[in-house]
Amino acid sequence: MKHLNNILIIGIILIVVIVAVLVLERLKTERTETALSHGGTPYNLVTTFKGDAGTSRAFTWYTKDPAAAGWLEVVKGDEAAFEGASVIKVQAADATFKTDKGKRGIHKAEVSGLEAGTVYTYRAGSGKEGEWTAAASFTTMESDMDQVTFINVTDSQGEKAADFAVWGQTLNRAVETFPAAQFIVHNGDFAEKAEDSTGWNRFFSNVTSLVARIPLMPVTGNHDEVEEQAAGFTSHFNVPDNGAKGSIAGTTYSFDYGPVHITVLNTESNLSKQAEWLKKDLAGTDQAWKIVAMHRPVYGGNRYKKVEDWAHIFDKYEVDLVLQGHNHEYSRSHPLLNGKIVTGSKKPAGTARGTVYVVTNASGNKFNAKKEDQFYHAVHFQNNKAMFAGVSVRGKMLTYEAYDVDGKRLDLFTLTH
């Protein structure tokens, strides 16, 4: 009887948790629908880097009214008083986009000339009363910054509301675990279908307060670009326009934050021209740490042969870490150089240390069966739980920590220069 009572209690608890999740998802959906009922009110608001992270910040949002104007108002400090001569007003670049739900307005804005290491508060809207977002704050990068922490996630790839609820739980847990994170790198496959506007709405509505203040830097996945079409994906982000010629604008780019240079590649198209751009990009940076973010893996649960040549470029320019997605399982390689494991203890700066390749499982609710272990695997498992990672650079050391959505750390490694 006692055993039966315990089962009954557990069952009740599970039902309560499920109901709570469904209610929370409904409230988030209602907030998005409220925004849609006011044609010029922004929704799917996200901030990114486009120019210098110390003096600028970029933003993108949607409106139901495709003819709505887009305005950004920014004030110094954490007070939401958008009055007086001190308010920085920026008119967005407005465009119309045809979605599966009809035409929508897309608004992309960038504010520049900011002070480094400073808190700013902003709102986005049409300029009309009642059509502004809630105020949100961000902090510009400090001058001569030598420390960086950022979050890495991949494959939220939701289809149903419950899938995106898991994604929201994952990113919230990630920010709780790494509260000092200066940005987020998402390694692609944001939703199951790039043209599904409901999926995008759910993706953003579950993390609204986070991506409004913490830059979300996107990588193109095979569910984001299909048959060399990626407009549904690129319409949601305002990223650097310094990418490879011939690539869809917004799918390849690079940026710096402190001592870290991050190169974002697109595994879905224009591979050979990207290789040439990649060489120039890596050769042209003097940042101490080089990190590449891409979707399909060079070394993951399995390998994507079409991008294997990129590994030779990573070797030549001593890329430290490659962040990947696609496989929906956890995979971390040994340091690799010329297709072989780098042996020996810590190597001093200036020598070939090898490159570590990781796939941080998935941040949503979709998992694949664990593939066979390969020679390059240092850690390889399938825990069937959403995961995230935090990457921290402090001087000559990089620390990578991988966690599941419950906050349990499952992997840790360090790289040294």
PEFENWO-V14648 format. One record per backbone hydrogen bond with DSSP energy under -0.5 kcal/mol. CO is the residue of the C=O (numbers start at 1). NH is the residue of the N-H. Records with the same first field share a line. If there is no record, write none. Layout:
CO = NH / NH
//
This chain:
1 = 5
2 = 6
3 = 7
4 = 8
5 = 9
6 = 10
7 = 11
8 = 12
9 = 13
10 = 14
11 = 15
12 = 16
13 = 17
14 = 18
15 = 19
16 = 20
17 = 21
18 = 22
19 = 23
20 = 24
21 = 25
22 = 26
23 = 27
24 = 28
25 = 29
26 = 30
27 = 31
28 = 32
29 = 33
30 = 34
31 = 35
32 = 36
33 = 37
34 = 38
35 = 38
37 = 39
38 = 41
39 = 65
43 = 62
46 = 60
47 = 216
48 = 58
52 = 55 / 56
53 = 141
55 = 114
57 = 111
58 = 48
59 = 109
60 = 46
61 = 107
62 = 43
63 = 105
64 = 66
65 = 68
70 = 92
71 = 125
72 = 90
73 = 123
74 = 88
75 = 121
79 = 81
80 = 82
81 = 83
84 = 87
87 = 89
88 = 74 / 90
90 = 72
92 = 94
93 = 108
95 = 106
97 = 99 / 104
99 = 102
102 = 99
104 = 97
105 = 63
106 = 95
107 = 61
108 = 93
109 = 59
111 = 57
115 = 118
118 = 140
119 = 77
120 = 138
121 = 75
122 = 136
123 = 73
124 = 133
125 = 71
128 = 131
131 = 126
136 = 122
138 = 120
141 = 117
142 = 145
146 = 395
148 = 393
149 = 182 / 183
150 = 391
151 = 185
152 = 389
153 = 187
154 = 363
155 = 364
156 = 365
158 = 192
160 = 163 / 164
161 = 165
162 = 166
163 = 167
164 = 168
165 = 169
166 = 170
167 = 171
168 = 172
169 = 173
170 = 174
171 = 175
172 = 176
173 = 177
174 = 178
176 = 179
178 = 181
182 = 215
183 = 151
184 = 186 / 217
185 = 153 / 187
186 = 219
188 = 155
189 = 157
190 = 158
193 = 196
195 = 100 / 197
196 = 200
197 = 201
198 = 202
199 = 203
200 = 204
201 = 205
202 = 206
204 = 207
207 = 210 / 211
208 = 212
210 = 213 / 214
211 = 47
213 = 215
215 = 184 / 217
216 = 218
217 = 186
220 = 267
221 = 224 / 225
223 = 194
226 = 229
229 = 226
230 = 233 / 234
231 = 235
233 = 236
234 = 237
237 = 239
244 = 247
248 = 251
253 = 264
255 = 262
257 = 260
259 = 289
260 = 257
261 = 263 / 291
262 = 255 / 264
263 = 265 / 293
264 = 253
265 = 267
266 = 269
270 = 274
271 = 275
272 = 276
273 = 277
274 = 278
275 = 279
276 = 280
277 = 281
278 = 282
279 = 283
280 = 284
282 = 285
289 = 261
290 = 320 / 321
291 = 263
292 = 323
293 = 265
295 = 325
297 = 304
302 = 300
303 = 305
304 = 307
305 = 308
307 = 310 / 311
308 = 311
309 = 312 / 313
310 = 314
311 = 315
312 = 316
313 = 317
314 = 319
315 = 318
320 = 356
321 = 292 / 323
322 = 358
323 = 294
324 = 360
325 = 327
328 = 368
329 = 361
330 = 381
331 = 359
332 = 378 / 379
335 = 342
336 = 355
337 = 340
340 = 337
341 = 343
348 = 351
351 = 353
355 = 336
356 = 322
357 = 333
358 = 324
359 = 331 / 361
361 = 328
362 = 387
374 = 377
376 = 334
379 = 332
381 = 330
386 = 405
388 = 403
389 = 152
390 = 392 / 401
391 = 150
392 = 394 / 399
393 = 148
394 = 397
396 = 417
397 = 394
398 = 415
399 = 392
400 = 413
401 = 390
402 = 410 / 411
403 = 388
404 = 407
407 = 409
408 = 404
411 = 402
413 = 400
415 = 398
//
